Amino acid sequence: MTVVDLEKGAPQDAPQDAPQDTPTSTVVIAPAETSAASAAALPDLPRRIGGVTRSGVLSVFGAAASGLCVTVLLFGELAPFSGGLGFFVTAYLSFLGIYAVLTGLEEDGQAVRDRVMTVVLWSAGGLMFAALTMVVGFTAWRGREALPHANFFTQDMQAAGPLDPLTNGGIAHAMLGTLIMIAIALAITVPLGLACAVYLNQIPGRFSRFVRTIVEAMTALPSIVAGLMVYAVWILNLGMQKSGLAAGFAISVMMLPIVIRAADVVLRLVPGTLTEASEALGAPRWRTVWHVVLPTARSGLATAVILGTARGIGETSPVLLTAGFTAALNADPTNGPMISLPLAVFNFVKSPEPTMIARGFGAAAVLMALVLVLFVIARVIGGRGPGHQNKRQARRAARASRRDTTRFAELHTPGLELFETGSSDDSGENNEPRGARLHQSAAPPRSATSHDAPAPDNGEQSPEDNAPAAEDGEGLPQGPAAADGDPAPQGPPAPDNETRTGGAGGNTDPATGDAH
């Protein structure tokens, strides 16, 4: 036997232990079969589609250095460019171009676009983080002189002046005023905003589109317009005085469209299959919204409330128009002027005295910390995302499930069970299964033509009359028809010279009527 390998081009001898009388044959091994077999023998290796590689890191740093050098040449030698912002923009654009060229030496066009967009997104995120860090750090650094003093958080500015040191006076009146105003605004905004968002999401129609258009237009409403509206209606027309309550109304006007818009977007993300399943089980619309839609979107609704709070807590002009200005502590939102932290910051930093400027930056740092605390509280109330439960929520859901299972079992337990054996009654005569009593109660009444007719004159009695009375269902036919409550089918009557079967199962003589 000869084996020919097409890849090697030389025949191979057959094994020597083959029988000699076997006819000679040639086996050709194709190259495709060989490559397929070798490929199948290789182990499967996962393809790496992300992560940091050595060539990628070198390309980024090389492109950054090259872009910086090109920008220095352009601004210093080749072109009459100047300015820090122009230098930064030119360096960044040069970096992107050089990085795209370096990546194109190893990858295709799709990979180049992916790498360049990844760098752009990372750069935007880093720029925003740097700006946020700069704002927070600069505010805390400038307010470092006022923040260490305890009186800064416990005293007001009624007995302190611009020339007094930082050991006198504080922002207690502004902190309390901000908390009261935000509490009033949240009490108005949260129920109205969530109810309006649910209406826009659950009841689509011509009027809901009109309301959505008004809400979107109110998101760009200037804060001074809201303050003027509340000032004209509440103070001028109704004759009320400037107070924290009026400022709460003005802040709620600014917060309401933000909360409605954000909550509407979140409620749209709730899967429609959840609401369809709830309504298919027979739940009304309000119960579906309360037990399915709102719990599913709870985390997003908390974020919507935080966005509205962040918008309203930093307002200055509506508070100045509706609450006035005071340097004393006022805890009554319905009587007397009240001040907030943003308005206090504005009045502190416009003073030329360094101590007042330090108080202003300290009040701004406290305002940022207050927003952070409110955000944490909203995160705790909102909980985790849909489908994620903590241990307390899991235990509560398990308890509710057990209660529902018990309630459903009690509602669907039948009064009589066919195969449940019953105990004997007081007289001790009833020991048969409960199913027999069920058959007896389900048996139809006898018709008047067959059972209530008078006996024949010839003295013959029907088998039903001769049969002894069945007690508690004994002697009744135990078949499918009897179990369903229908009478058993009757056969043709027996001739006079033959015996007939009685109701009790015995033989009756047709001549004498005696049972054998």
Contacts in CASP RR format, 6 or more apart in sequence:
PFRMAT RR
TARGET T0000
AUTHOR 0000-0000-0000
METHOD contacts of the structure
MODEL  1
MTVVDLEKGAPQDAPQDAPQDTPTSTVVIAPAETSAASAAALPDLPRRIG
GVTRSGVLSVFGAAASGLCVTVLLFGELAPFSGGLGFFVTAYLSFLGIYA
VLTGLEEDGQAVRDRVMTVVLWSAGGLMFAALTMVVGFTAWRGREALPHA
NFFTQDMQAAGPLDPLTNGGIAHAMLGTLIMIAIALAITVPLGLACAVYL
NQIPGRFSRFVRTIVEAMTALPSIVAGLMVYAVWILNLGMQKSGLAAGFA
ISVMMLPIVIRAADVVLRLVPGTLTEASEALGAPRWRTVWHVVLPTARSG
LATAVILGTARGIGETSPVLLTAGFTAALNADPTNGPMISLPLAVFNFVK
SPEPTMIARGFGAAAVLMALVLVLFVIARVIGGRGPGHQNKRQARRAARA
SRRDTTRFAELHTPGLELFETGSSDDSGENNEPRGARLHQSAAPPRSATS
HDAPAPDNGEQSPEDNAPAAEDGEGLPQGPAAADGDPAPQGPPAPDNETR
TGGAGGNTDPATGDAH
1 14 0 8 1.000
1 15 0 8 1.000
1 18 0 8 1.000
1 22 0 8 1.000
1 24 0 8 1.000
1 25 0 8 1.000
1 26 0 8 1.000
1 27 0 8 1.000
2 11 0 8 1.000
2 12 0 8 1.000
2 13 0 8 1.000
2 14 0 8 1.000
2 24 0 8 1.000
2 25 0 8 1.000
2 26 0 8 1.000
2 27 0 8 1.000
3 11 0 8 1.000
3 12 0 8 1.000
3 13 0 8 1.000
3 14 0 8 1.000
3 26 0 8 1.000
3 27 0 8 1.000
3 29 0 8 1.000
4 10 0 8 1.000
4 11 0 8 1.000
4 12 0 8 1.000
4 26 0 8 1.000
4 27 0 8 1.000
4 28 0 8 1.000
4 29 0 8 1.000
5 12 0 8 1.000
5 29 0 8 1.000
6 28 0 8 1.000
6 29 0 8 1.000
6 30 0 8 1.000
6 31 0 8 1.000
7 29 0 8 1.000
7 31 0 8 1.000
7 34 0 8 1.000
11 26 0 8 1.000
55 106 0 8 1.000
56 103 0 8 1.000
56 115 0 8 1.000
59 99 0 8 1.000
59 102 0 8 1.000
59 103 0 8 1.000
60 99 0 8 1.000
60 119 0 8 1.000
62 98 0 8 1.000
62 102 0 8 1.000
63 95 0 8 1.000
63 96 0 8 1.000
63 97 0 8 1.000
63 98 0 8 1.000
63 99 0 8 1.000
63 102 0 8 1.000
64 95 0 8 1.000
66 94 0 8 1.000
66 95 0 8 1.000
66 98 0 8 1.000
67 91 0 8 1.000
67 94 0 8 1.000
67 95 0 8 1.000
67 98 0 8 1.000
68 91 0 8 1.000
68 94 0 8 1.000
68 95 0 8 1.000
70 91 0 8 1.000
70 94 0 8 1.000
70 98 0 8 1.000
71 87 0 8 1.000
71 90 0 8 1.000
71 91 0 8 1.000
71 94 0 8 1.000
74 81 0 8 1.000
74 90 0 8 1.000
75 81 0 8 1.000
75 82 0 8 1.000
75 83 0 8 1.000
75 87 0 8 1.000
75 90 0 8 1.000
81 87 0 8 1.000
81 90 0 8 1.000
92 123 0 8 1.000
96 116 0 8 1.000
96 119 0 8 1.000
96 120 0 8 1.000
99 115 0 8 1.000
99 116 0 8 1.000
99 119 0 8 1.000
100 112 0 8 1.000
100 115 0 8 1.000
100 116 0 8 1.000
103 111 0 8 1.000
103 112 0 8 1.000
103 115 0 8 1.000
103 116 0 8 1.000
104 111 0 8 1.000
104 112 0 8 1.000
107 115 0 8 1.000
136 368 0 8 1.000
139 361 0 8 1.000
139 362 0 8 1.000
139 364 0 8 1.000
139 365 0 8 1.000
139 368 0 8 1.000
140 147 0 8 1.000
140 365 0 8 1.000
142 357 0 8 1.000
142 358 0 8 1.000
142 361 0 8 1.000
142 362 0 8 1.000
143 358 0 8 1.000
143 360 0 8 1.000
143 361 0 8 1.000
143 362 0 8 1.000
143 364 0 8 1.000
143 365 0 8 1.000
145 166 0 8 1.000
145 358 0 8 1.000
146 152 0 8 1.000
146 166 0 8 1.000
146 355 0 8 1.000
146 358 0 8 1.000
146 359 0 8 1.000
146 360 0 8 1.000
146 361 0 8 1.000
146 362 0 8 1.000
147 362 0 8 1.000
147 365 0 8 1.000
147 366 0 8 1.000
149 166 0 8 1.000
149 167 0 8 1.000
151 167 0 8 1.000
151 168 0 8 1.000
151 169 0 8 1.000
151 170 0 8 1.000
152 166 0 8 1.000
152 169 0 8 1.000
152 170 0 8 1.000
152 171 0 8 1.000
152 359 0 8 1.000
152 362 0 8 1.000
153 170 0 8 1.000
153 171 0 8 1.000
153 172 0 8 1.000
153 175 0 8 1.000
153 366 0 8 1.000
154 170 0 8 1.000
154 172 0 8 1.000
155 168 0 8 1.000
155 169 0 8 1.000
155 170 0 8 1.000
155 172 0 8 1.000
156 169 0 8 1.000
156 170 0 8 1.000
156 171 0 8 1.000
156 172 0 8 1.000
156 173 0 8 1.000
156 327 0 8 1.000
156 328 0 8 1.000
156 329 0 8 1.000
157 169 0 8 1.000
157 170 0 8 1.000
157 171 0 8 1.000
157 173 0 8 1.000
157 327 0 8 1.000
158 173 0 8 1.000
158 327 0 8 1.000
158 328 0 8 1.000
158 329 0 8 1.000
159 168 0 8 1.000
159 169 0 8 1.000
160 168 0 8 1.000
160 169 0 8 1.000
160 170 0 8 1.000
161 168 0 8 1.000
162 351 0 8 1.000
162 353 0 8 1.000
162 355 0 8 1.000
162 356 0 8 1.000
163 353 0 8 1.000
163 355 0 8 1.000
164 355 0 8 1.000
165 355 0 8 1.000
166 355 0 8 1.000
166 358 0 8 1.000
166 359 0 8 1.000
170 359 0 8 1.000
171 341 0 8 1.000
171 344 0 8 1.000
171 359 0 8 1.000
171 362 0 8 1.000
171 363 0 8 1.000
171 366 0 8 1.000
172 329 0 8 1.000
173 326 0 8 1.000
173 327 0 8 1.000
173 328 0 8 1.000
173 329 0 8 1.000
173 330 0 8 1.000
173 339 0 8 1.000
173 344 0 8 1.000
174 339 0 8 1.000
174 340 0 8 1.000
174 341 0 8 1.000
174 343 0 8 1.000
174 344 0 8 1.000
174 363 0 8 1.000
175 341 0 8 1.000
175 366 0 8 1.000
175 370 0 8 1.000
176 329 0 8 1.000
176 330 0 8 1.000
176 331 0 8 1.000
177 244 0 8 1.000
177 330 0 8 1.000
177 338 0 8 1.000
177 339 0 8 1.000
177 340 0 8 1.000
178 313 0 8 1.000
178 340 0 8 1.000
178 341 0 8 1.000
178 342 0 8 1.000
178 367 0 8 1.000
178 370 0 8 1.000
179 370 0 8 1.000
180 244 0 8 1.000
180 331 0 8 1.000
180 333 0 8 1.000
180 338 0 8 1.000
181 244 0 8 1.000
181 247 0 8 1.000
181 248 0 8 1.000
181 251 0 8 1.000
181 319 0 8 1.000
181 323 0 8 1.000
181 333 0 8 1.000
181 338 0 8 1.000
181 340 0 8 1.000
182 248 0 8 1.000
182 251 0 8 1.000
182 309 0 8 1.000
182 312 0 8 1.000
182 313 0 8 1.000
182 374 0 8 1.000
184 244 0 8 1.000
184 245 0 8 1.000
184 247 0 8 1.000
184 248 0 8 1.000
184 249 0 8 1.000
184 251 0 8 1.000
184 252 0 8 1.000
184 333 0 8 1.000
185 248 0 8 1.000
185 249 0 8 1.000
185 251 0 8 1.000
185 252 0 8 1.000
185 255 0 8 1.000
185 312 0 8 1.000
186 255 0 8 1.000
186 305 0 8 1.000
186 309 0 8 1.000
188 248 0 8 1.000
188 249 0 8 1.000
188 252 0 8 1.000
188 256 0 8 1.000
189 252 0 8 1.000
189 255 0 8 1.000
189 256 0 8 1.000
189 259 0 8 1.000
189 305 0 8 1.000
189 308 0 8 1.000
190 259 0 8 1.000
190 305 0 8 1.000
192 256 0 8 1.000
193 256 0 8 1.000
193 259 0 8 1.000
193 260 0 8 1.000
193 263 0 8 1.000
194 259 0 8 1.000
194 263 0 8 1.000
194 294 0 8 1.000
194 301 0 8 1.000
196 211 0 8 1.000
196 215 0 8 1.000
196 260 0 8 1.000
197 259 0 8 1.000
197 260 0 8 1.000
197 263 0 8 1.000
197 264 0 8 1.000
197 266 0 8 1.000
197 267 0 8 1.000
197 304 0 8 1.000
198 267 0 8 1.000
198 289 0 8 1.000
198 293 0 8 1.000
198 294 0 8 1.000
199 208 0 8 1.000
199 211 0 8 1.000
200 208 0 8 1.000
200 211 0 8 1.000
200 212 0 8 1.000
200 215 0 8 1.000
200 260 0 8 1.000
200 264 0 8 1.000
201 264 0 8 1.000
201 267 0 8 1.000
201 268 0 8 1.000
201 293 0 8 1.000
202 285 0 8 1.000
202 289 0 8 1.000
202 293 0 8 1.000
212 264 0 8 1.000
215 257 0 8 1.000
215 260 0 8 1.000
215 261 0 8 1.000
215 264 0 8 1.000
216 257 0 8 1.000
216 261 0 8 1.000
218 256 0 8 1.000
218 257 0 8 1.000
219 257 0 8 1.000
219 258 0 8 1.000
219 261 0 8 1.000
221 253 0 8 1.000
221 254 0 8 1.000
221 257 0 8 1.000
223 254 0 8 1.000
223 315 0 8 1.000
223 316 0 8 1.000
223 317 0 8 1.000
223 318 0 8 1.000
224 317 0 8 1.000
224 318 0 8 1.000
224 321 0 8 1.000
226 250 0 8 1.000
226 253 0 8 1.000
226 254 0 8 1.000
226 318 0 8 1.000
227 250 0 8 1.000
227 253 0 8 1.000
227 317 0 8 1.000
227 318 0 8 1.000
227 321 0 8 1.000
227 322 0 8 1.000
228 321 0 8 1.000
229 250 0 8 1.000
229 253 0 8 1.000
230 246 0 8 1.000
230 249 0 8 1.000
230 250 0 8 1.000
230 253 0 8 1.000
230 318 0 8 1.000
230 321 0 8 1.000
230 322 0 8 1.000
231 246 0 8 1.000
231 250 0 8 1.000
231 321 0 8 1.000
231 322 0 8 1.000
234 240 0 8 1.000
234 246 0 8 1.000
234 249 0 8 1.000
234 322 0 8 1.000
235 241 0 8 1.000
235 242 0 8 1.000
235 246 0 8 1.000
235 322 0 8 1.000
240 246 0 8 1.000
241 335 0 8 1.000
241 336 0 8 1.000
242 322 0 8 1.000
242 323 0 8 1.000
242 324 0 8 1.000
242 336 0 8 1.000
242 337 0 8 1.000
243 322 0 8 1.000
243 323 0 8 1.000
243 332 0 8 1.000
243 333 0 8 1.000
243 334 0 8 1.000
243 335 0 8 1.000
243 336 0 8 1.000
243 337 0 8 1.000
243 338 0 8 1.000
244 322 0 8 1.000
244 323 0 8 1.000
244 333 0 8 1.000
244 334 0 8 1.000
244 336 0 8 1.000
244 338 0 8 1.000
245 333 0 8 1.000
245 334 0 8 1.000
246 322 0 8 1.000
246 323 0 8 1.000
247 318 0 8 1.000
247 319 0 8 1.000
247 322 0 8 1.000
247 323 0 8 1.000
247 338 0 8 1.000
247 340 0 8 1.000
248 322 0 8 1.000
248 333 0 8 1.000
249 322 0 8 1.000
250 315 0 8 1.000
250 318 0 8 1.000
250 319 0 8 1.000
250 321 0 8 1.000
250 322 0 8 1.000
251 312 0 8 1.000
251 313 0 8 1.000
251 315 0 8 1.000
251 318 0 8 1.000
251 319 0 8 1.000
253 318 0 8 1.000
254 311 0 8 1.000
254 312 0 8 1.000
254 315 0 8 1.000
254 318 0 8 1.000
255 308 0 8 1.000
255 309 0 8 1.000
255 311 0 8 1.000
255 312 0 8 1.000
258 304 0 8 1.000
258 307 0 8 1.000
258 308 0 8 1.000
258 311 0 8 1.000
259 304 0 8 1.000
259 305 0 8 1.000
259 307 0 8 1.000
259 308 0 8 1.000
262 300 0 8 1.000
262 303 0 8 1.000
262 304 0 8 1.000
262 307 0 8 1.000
262 308 0 8 1.000
263 297 0 8 1.000
263 300 0 8 1.000
263 301 0 8 1.000
263 304 0 8 1.000
266 297 0 8 1.000
266 300 0 8 1.000
266 301 0 8 1.000
266 303 0 8 1.000
266 304 0 8 1.000
267 293 0 8 1.000
267 297 0 8 1.000
269 297 0 8 1.000
270 292 0 8 1.000
270 293 0 8 1.000
270 296 0 8 1.000
270 297 0 8 1.000
271 296 0 8 1.000
274 292 0 8 1.000
274 293 0 8 1.000
274 296 0 8 1.000
275 288 0 8 1.000
275 292 0 8 1.000
275 293 0 8 1.000
278 287 0 8 1.000
278 288 0 8 1.000
278 291 0 8 1.000
278 292 0 8 1.000
279 285 0 8 1.000
279 288 0 8 1.000
283 291 0 8 1.000
283 292 0 8 1.000
294 301 0 8 1.000
296 386 0 8 1.000
297 386 0 8 1.000
298 382 0 8 1.000
298 383 0 8 1.000
298 385 0 8 1.000
299 382 0 8 1.000
299 383 0 8 1.000
299 384 0 8 1.000
299 385 0 8 1.000
299 386 0 8 1.000
300 382 0 8 1.000
301 382 0 8 1.000
302 378 0 8 1.000
302 379 0 8 1.000
302 381 0 8 1.000
302 382 0 8 1.000
302 383 0 8 1.000
303 378 0 8 1.000
305 378 0 8 1.000
306 374 0 8 1.000
306 375 0 8 1.000
306 378 0 8 1.000
309 371 0 8 1.000
309 374 0 8 1.000
309 378 0 8 1.000
310 371 0 8 1.000
313 341 0 8 1.000
313 342 0 8 1.000
313 367 0 8 1.000
313 370 0 8 1.000
313 371 0 8 1.000
313 374 0 8 1.000
314 340 0 8 1.000
314 341 0 8 1.000
314 342 0 8 1.000
314 367 0 8 1.000
315 340 0 8 1.000
315 342 0 8 1.000
316 340 0 8 1.000
316 342 0 8 1.000
316 343 0 8 1.000
316 346 0 8 1.000
319 339 0 8 1.000
319 340 0 8 1.000
319 342 0 8 1.000
319 343 0 8 1.000
320 343 0 8 1.000
323 337 0 8 1.000
323 338 0 8 1.000
323 339 0 8 1.000
323 340 0 8 1.000
324 337 0 8 1.000
324 338 0 8 1.000
324 339 0 8 1.000
325 337 0 8 1.000
325 339 0 8 1.000
325 343 0 8 1.000
325 347 0 8 1.000
326 336 0 8 1.000
326 337 0 8 1.000
326 338 0 8 1.000
326 339 0 8 1.000
327 339 0 8 1.000
330 336 0 8 1.000
330 337 0 8 1.000
330 338 0 8 1.000
341 363 0 8 1.000
341 364 0 8 1.000
341 366 0 8 1.000
341 367 0 8 1.000
341 370 0 8 1.000
342 367 0 8 1.000
344 360 0 8 1.000
344 363 0 8 1.000
345 360 0 8 1.000
345 361 0 8 1.000
345 363 0 8 1.000
345 364 0 8 1.000
345 367 0 8 1.000
348 356 0 8 1.000
348 357 0 8 1.000
348 359 0 8 1.000
348 360 0 8 1.000
348 363 0 8 1.000
349 356 0 8 1.000
349 357 0 8 1.000
349 360 0 8 1.000
349 361 0 8 1.000
351 357 0 8 1.000
383 390 0 8 1.000
384 390 0 8 1.000
389 397 0 8 1.000
416 434 0 8 1.000
416 435 0 8 1.000
416 438 0 8 1.000
417 434 0 8 1.000
418 434 0 8 1.000
418 435 0 8 1.000
418 438 0 8 1.000
419 433 0 8 1.000
419 435 0 8 1.000
420 433 0 8 1.000
420 434 0 8 1.000
421 433 0 8 1.000
421 434 0 8 1.000
422 433 0 8 1.000
422 434 0 8 1.000
424 430 0 8 1.000
424 431 0 8 1.000
429 471 0 8 1.000
430 437 0 8 1.000
430 472 0 8 1.000
432 472 0 8 1.000
432 473 0 8 1.000
432 474 0 8 1.000
436 472 0 8 1.000
436 473 0 8 1.000
436 474 0 8 1.000
437 472 0 8 1.000
437 473 0 8 1.000
439 473 0 8 1.000
439 476 0 8 1.000
439 478 0 8 1.000
439 482 0 8 1.000
439 483 0 8 1.000
439 485 0 8 1.000
440 470 0 8 1.000
440 472 0 8 1.000
440 473 0 8 1.000
440 476 0 8 1.000
442 483 0 8 1.000
442 484 0 8 1.000
442 485 0 8 1.000
443 473 0 8 1.000
443 476 0 8 1.000
443 482 0 8 1.000
443 485 0 8 1.000
443 487 0 8 1.000
444 485 0 8 1.000
444 486 0 8 1.000
444 487 0 8 1.000
446 452 0 8 1.000
446 464 0 8 1.000
450 464 0 8 1.000
451 464 0 8 1.000
455 461 0 8 1.000
455 462 0 8 1.000
455 465 0 8 1.000
460 510 0 8 1.000
460 513 0 8 1.000
461 513 0 8 1.000
463 500 0 8 1.000
463 501 0 8 1.000
463 502 0 8 1.000
463 503 0 8 1.000
463 508 0 8 1.000
464 502 0 8 1.000
464 503 0 8 1.000
466 502 0 8 1.000
466 503 0 8 1.000
466 504 0 8 1.000
466 508 0 8 1.000
466 513 0 8 1.000
466 515 0 8 1.000
467 502 0 8 1.000
467 503 0 8 1.000
467 504 0 8 1.000
467 505 0 8 1.000
468 504 0 8 1.000
470 476 0 8 1.000
470 504 0 8 1.000
475 503 0 8 1.000
475 504 0 8 1.000
476 482 0 8 1.000
477 488 0 8 1.000
479 488 0 8 1.000
481 487 0 8 1.000
481 488 0 8 1.000
481 489 0 8 1.000
482 488 0 8 1.000
493 500 0 8 1.000
494 500 0 8 1.000
494 501 0 8 1.000
496 510 0 8 1.000
497 510 0 8 1.000
498 510 0 8 1.000
499 507 0 8 1.000
499 508 0 8 1.000
499 509 0 8 1.000
499 510 0 8 1.000
500 507 0 8 1.000
500 508 0 8 1.000
500 510 0 8 1.000
501 507 0 8 1.000
502 508 0 8 1.000
502 515 0 8 1.000
504 515 0 8 1.000
506 515 0 8 1.000
506 516 0 8 1.000
507 515 0 8 1.000
507 516 0 8 1.000
508 514 0 8 1.000
508 515 0 8 1.000
508 516 0 8 1.000
509 515 0 8 1.000
509 516 0 8 1.000
END
